[in-house]
Amino acid sequence: MSEVAILKGTPYSLPAEADASLNEMRSRLQIVRINLRSALQEAQRIGLVREMERAHGYSSVFESNSIEFEGPDLAGTVETIESDAGQKVLRDLNVNLLPELLRQDRRAFAAIGLETARVLALRYIGGDVRGLCQTDVRSLHAVVMAGVWFAGQYRQFDAAISGSDHAPFPTYDVAFAMSELTDWSQNPVDRDLAVLRAAVGHAWFTHVHPFQDGNGRVGRLLANVLLGQDGLPPAIVKAKAQRSQYIAALAHSDEGGDIMPLAGLFLKTIERYVSELQRPKAFKNLFDQLVANRGGSYFDWYRNSLSDFMDRLSSELELSGLRLTALDELSQEVFAGLRRGQSQNVLTALVRDGDGQELVLYQRPPSAAARNRFKADERVPSVAFALPNEQWKLEPYRRTKRADLEGLVEFWVQPDRPTRIFIDDEKGVGPSTVAAGASRLADQIRRGFARRFETPRNYFPSTRWLPKIHGGPG
């Protein structure tokens, strides 16, 4: 076993195979802290710190609610929080006003309630404060779920999580389990493993599932408190673009005992946050556009073109007995980030056969071929392929090699009249029609499945987490 002090007293452990991932985490976090300091200094110099904090705060409320299919859209979230009713609650954290708001407008309540809880959570960051106590956790829940009879109370009935094989702790064990978790959270830790600490705290909390409802939203707040106490920005999981990755990572920790995919996801979200801080004016302009619902015409064109092509590809794959399941979607914000080269991946679809083999399609920044062929305002994300990775890795999937899919590397869907499909394979890069491109890709994918992919040891199959993507952690 790999000796990691932060895991002492937790349900989690790491084998020696995780050492490479831990070293990678340490080096990436060191870079994050350096970039964070310089980005904050620049934002302060141009006077955008408050605006950036506002934009990221409202984004975190919108995304966390959206994971649970709660609350208004981003524009509605901002409008609701900045309304007279929202400011009355936030000014003095007057949660007594929330139940009346819940009766009037449930979606507005979801936005204002979670923003109030986020502001309250910020009070647990700073100074010499370490970890959490049970009173903190229950106070956050009381705000998030204000107006319902169980707000701020541990559940009084045994619970089941929809679509999950995991059975949460029996009711009589919840208080003791939460005592163990909060006591652990107050221990000193290695700052270079702060993301692992937040992932453990979040996974452990959702595993206990201490409340009747609201566990997901409270759990994400708690993770961000732990990150903030270690001097890191919040982990904002994108509801459209990262929901499947998040649900899968929680399943890895809950049912597979592997905490690394969740730590890897949190690390990626923090790196994205710092990247946005490094471009404060660009991010603020994009946020303002999103709130105003402007600037989405090319994005909408691309999204519709990709959707039409994936439907056609799905039909072609079905002829070979392969099933394509759609996963995460691009948001306009993530689309803009990918086009300018921001390093992030979006799980787009999963292809499975009857023997349990799996192949993931994911969107990534435009390849060199796309950058050389198209102007910046015409570039679109590339769609690449990945196979299940070994356990104890920060990334649960690894990119395919040319040999895995008969020379196929990636493709992209170029909005045009008509739409063109560019495929990068052993023949080089060339355009196709939607029909011809779908047929060609499906044939190459079919031949890859027929040759049999190399399945890693201790493989954690998607059947363990796919049923959960239409629900949520609570």
N, C-alpha and C positions, 0 to 999 in steps of 0.2 A: 504494500500500500504506500501511496505517496503521502508523506507527512505534511499536512497543511494545518497550521494552528487555527485558522479561522473556522475549520470544520469540527473542531473539538466541541462535543456537547450537542451536535446536530445529528439528524438522521442520515446525513450524507457523508460519503467517503470517496476518495479518488484512488485509482490504481496507479502504478508507475507509468502506464501508458498515457496518462494525462499530463505528464511533466512538460512535454513539448508545448501543449496548449497553454499551460500556466506560464511558461516563459514568454510565449507570444503575447499573452494578456498583459504581463508586466511591461514589456517593451512598448506595446501599443498605448497603454495607459500613461507611460512616461511622456510619450509624444503628445497625447491629449492634453496633459497638464501644461506642457510648454506652450502649445498652440492656444490653449484657453487663456492663459495669462496675457499673451500678446494681443489676442482678439478682444479681450475686455478692455485693455488699455486703448486700443484704437477706437472701440465703440464709445468709450468715455471721452476721448479726444474730440470726436465729432458730435457728441451729445445725444447718442442713440441708445444708451443703456436701458433707460426706462421703457422706451418704445419696444426694444427687443424683448425685454422681460414680459411686457404686456402681451406681445404677439405670441411668444412661446407659451405663456401661461394659458391664454385663451385656447391655443391649439391643443394643449395637453388636456383641457377639459373636454373639448369637442371630440378628440380621438378616444379618450377613455370611455366617454358615454357611448360613442359609436360602436365600440367593441361589444357593448351590451345591447346594441340597437335602441339606445335611449337618447333623449335630447334632440334639439333642433340641429340644422346644418351649421356650418361654421359662421356664416353671416348672421343667422339667427342666434347663435351662441353669443357672439360679440354684442349684438343688439340687446339681448336679454340681460346680460351681465351689466351693461352700461345703462340700462333703463333706471328710472327712479326707484322701482321696486328692488332691483338688484343692488343698487348703491345703498339703499336703506339697510339692507341686510349686511352688506360688506363693511359699511362704515364702522359699525361697532360689533361686527360678528353677531348680529342679533338674530339667532336661529329661531326665536319665538315667532318670527314673521313667516317662516318657511311653511308650516302646515297650511296656513291660509292660501299661500301661493300654490301649494300642491292641489288644493281643491279647485283653484281657478284654472290652472294650466300646468298639466303634468310635465310637458316638455320644457317649459320655462323653469319649472322647479328643478328639473334634472341639471340644467346648466348652472343656475344660481347656487343650488345646494352643493354641487361638486366644486365650484369655484370658491365657495365659502370654506369648504373643507380643505381645499388646497392652500388657501391663505392661512388657515389655522395650522396646517402641517408645516408651513414655513417657520412658525414659531418654535418648532422642535429642532431647528437647524441653527447652528452658530454657538459661539462661546465654547464652553467646556462640555456641552450636552453630548452624551453618547447614547445611542440606541433609543429604545422606546420602553415605556411601561404600559401595563394593561389599561390604565386610565386614559392614556393618549389614544390607544387603539379604539377604545369604546367611544371616546369623545368624537373621533373622526367619523365613526359609523353613525353616531347619533345625528351628526349634521347631514351626512349623505342620505340617510333614510328618515330624516325628520318627518313627523306626521304619521308614521306607522307605529303600531303598538310595540314592535320589537326593536325600535331604534335604540342603539347603544347597549343592547342586551345580547349576551351569548345565546345561541339557539337553545330552545327548550325541547326540541324534538330531534330524533336522528334524521340525517339528511341523505339525499341521493343526488348525484350530479348527472344531469341529463347527458346521455351519450357516452358516459364514462364507466369503466369497470372499477374505478377507484371508489371505495366506500370511505367517506370522511370519518373522523374520530367519533366514537359514541358520545352522546351528549354529556354523560357523566365524566368524560375525560377531557372535555374542551378546556375548562379553566386551568387544569394542571398542564396541559399541552401549551397553552398560551403563556403560562408562567415560565415554562422552560424556554420558549422562544424569546420572550422579552428579556429574561435574564441573560441569555446568550448574546442578544443584540447590544448589551452594554459592555461587552468585553473589548479590550483594545485589539486592533487588527493591523495587518500589513496594508498600508495605503495602496501599494501596488497591486493588491488583489481586492480593491474596493468594489469592483463590479461583481466579483464572485460573492462577496458579502451580501450585496443587494439581491442577487439572484437567489441565494440560499434563503434569505429572509422572505422574499416574495413566494418562492415555491413552498416553503415550509408553512407559511400562513395559508395559502390556498389549499394545501394538503389537509390542514386541520379543518378548514372551512368553518370558522367559529360562529358565523352569523347565519340567520335564516335567508338573508338576501344581501346583496351589496358587497360580497367578498372580493370580487374582481376589482371594483373601483377603489375600495379601501386598500387592497393589496398593492395596487400600483402606486397609490400615495405613499404607502410605507416604504416601498422600494426607493422612491425618490427622496424620502427623508433620509434613508441610510446613505444614499449617494451624496446628498447635500452635506451631511455631516462629515463626509470624507472629501469635501471640496470639489465635488463633481456636479455637472449639470444634470437635469432630470432625464430619465429614459422615457421618451415619448414614442410609444409604439403606434405606427400608422394603422388605423382601423381597416382601410381598404387594401393598402399595399403590403401589410405585414401581419394581418390577422392570422392567417394559416400558419405562418412561421411561429407566432406566439403560442397558439393553441398546441401546435406540435411540440414546441419546446417544453411547455408545461406537462404534456403527456410523457415526454422523455423523462422528466424529473419525477413525476408522480408514479408512473407505472414501470419505467425502465431504470429508475435510480440514477440516471445520468444528468447531472446539473449543468454540464458544459454548454449544450445548445442554448439554454436560457441566458447564461452568462455571455455567450457570444452575441446573442441578439441585443442584449442591453448595451454591450460594448459598441456595436454598430450604430445604435441610436444615439449614443453619446458622441461618437465621432461625427455623425451627421449634424448634430446640434452645434458642435464646435465649428464645423465647416460653414454652417449658416452664420455663426457669429463672425467669422472671418470676412463675410460679405454683407455687412449690416444693412447697407442701403438697398442692395439687391433683394435681400430677404424681406425687408420691410415693404418694398414696392410689391413684391409677389404676394405677401400677406394681405396688403390693402386691395390688390386685384381680386384675390380669392374672396375676400369679404364682400366686395362690390359685385362679384360674379361677372367680372370682365375678363377678356383676354383668353377665352377658352376655345375659340373657333377651330384652330389647328389641332388642339388636343382632342376636341370632340370628333373631328374628322378622323384622326388616327385611331381613337378608341373604337369608333364604329367600324372602321376598316379591319382592325385586328379582330374584333368580335365576329365579323362575318367570315373572316378567313378561318378562325379557330372552329367555328361551327362546321365549315366545310371539311377541315382536317379531321374533326371528330367523326364525321360520317364516313370518311375514307378509312379511318382506323378501325371502325366497327366492322367493316367488311373482312378484316383480318382477325377478328375476335379480340381486338384491343379496345380498352375503355379509356376515354379521356375525361377527366374530371376537372372543371374549372376551379381555381383557387383564388388568389388575391387579384385585385384590380389596381390599375394605376390611378392615382389622384392627379389633378392638374399640377399640384405642387411637386410631387415625385417625378412626374413626366418632365417638368422643367429642369429639375435637378439632374436627371439622367442625361438629358440632351446636352447639358453643359459639362458632362463628364463626372458628375458626383458619384463616388464609389458606393453603390448599393445595389442589391439584387431583389427582385420581386418575383416570388413564386407564382407563375401564371397558370400552370396546369400540371396534372399528374396523369401519366399513362400507365396502365396496369394490364397484365395478362392474367389468365386463369391459374397460372402456376406461382403467383406471388412476386413475379419480377416487376420492378418499378423504374420509371424514368421521369424525371422532372424537367419541365420547360420553365425557364426563368428569364425575365427581362433584365438587361444590364445596359451600361452606357454604350453608345454607338461604337461599333468596331472601327478599326482603321480604314477598312474598305468603305464603310458608310461615310466616314469623315472626309475621305479623299474624293468621294463621288458627289457629295451634296453640300450645299451651302449650310451654314449653321442654322438658319431658320427653317430648313427642310429636313434636318436630321431627326431620326427617330431611334428609339432603343432597339438594340439587337436582342434576339431571342436565342439563348444558348440552351444546352442540355446538361443535366447532372444526374449522377447515380448516388445511391445511399453511401454514406461515408462510414468509416469505422466508428465505434463508440469513443467517448471521451475527447471529441473534437469540438472546437468552437463552431464549426460549420457542419450541420448534419448531412450535407450533400457535397460531393466533389464533382467538378466539371468533367465531362466525358473526354476521352481521347479520340483522335480521328478513327482509330480502329474499332471503337465501340459501335459506331453507327455508319459503317461502310464509307468512311471519309467525311461524313457530315459534321460540320462544326457549328454553324448557326444559320439563322435566317432573319430577315426583317421585312415588315409590311410597310410599304411606302405609299402613303395616300396620294392618289393621282386620279386621273380620269382616262382609263380605268385604273383601279388599284394594281400595283405591281408587287410581286413577291421576289425578293433577292435571296438566293440560297448560296451559301459558301460550303462547297464540298470538294471532292477530289477533282472535279472539273474546273475549279476556280469559282469566281463569283459571277453570277449571271441572273438576269431577270426572268420571271415567268408570270403567266396569268394566275389568277386565284385558283382556277380549276386545275391547271397543270402543276402549279406549285404544291397544292394540297396532295395531289396524287403522288408526286415525286417524293415529298417528305414522308408520307405515310408508308411508301414502299421501303425507303431507307430505314425508317424506324422499325417496320415489321422484320426486315432482315436482321437488324440488331437484336431484337428479341429472340429470333430463331437461333442465332448463334449462341445465346445464353450469356447474360452479363455475369460478371464476377460478383457474387453476393458476399458482403463482409460478414465476419464472425459476429455473433450477438446482434444481428440486424434487428432494428426496431421498425416494424412495418407500419405503413400509413393506415392500415385498418384499425390501428390502436388510437388514432387521433382524428381521422376524417369525419366520423360521426359527430364530433364536437364543434365543427366549424360553423354550424348553423345555430349553436347555442352560445354559451360563454362561461367564463369562470365565476360569474355571479356579480 
